Amino acid sequence: MRDNGLRLLLVGYETGSDQILRNIKKGMRTDFARRFTRDCRELGITIHGTFILGLPGETRETIEQTIRFAKEINPHTIQSRWPLRIRVPSCTGMRSPTGGSAARILRSWSIRPARS
């Protein structure tokens, strides 16, 4: 594909948690995503990875797992949506699955690219 002009792929990883991938019926597993990313890198294809924090069933632990996963696979660029306020079934209000504001939680983590 690279020989035919493919230079960049936008990949919707969404999360680094296999349980969250099952919750959203993504039809993907993190081991496959790791292998796919490694193969693209070996072929010289640039990866723009997209992630969503706050998906159904998300917890602080699964968010941390996603951040570790993103660091591990180390896409060339990353885009993330942080809708950390989710609707709770049978509840009219909204709550954060992590118990705090997105800005405060994200500031508490050191998010740096993994070393190649």
Secondary structure as GFF3:
##gff-version 3
##sequence-region A 1 116
A	DSSP	three_ten_helix	2	4	.	.	.	ID=ss1
A	DSSP	beta_strand	8	14	.	.	.	ID=ss2
A	DSSP	alpha_helix	18	23	.	.	.	ID=ss3
A	DSSP	alpha_helix	30	43	.	.	.	ID=ss4
A	DSSP	beta_strand	46	52	.	.	.	ID=ss5
A	DSSP	alpha_helix	60	73	.	.	.	ID=ss6
A	DSSP	beta_strand	77	81	.	.	.	ID=ss7
A	DSSP	beta_strand	86	87	.	.	.	ID=ss8
A	DSSP	beta_strand	94	95	.	.	.	ID=ss9
A	DSSP	alpha_helix	102	107	.	.	.	ID=ss10
###
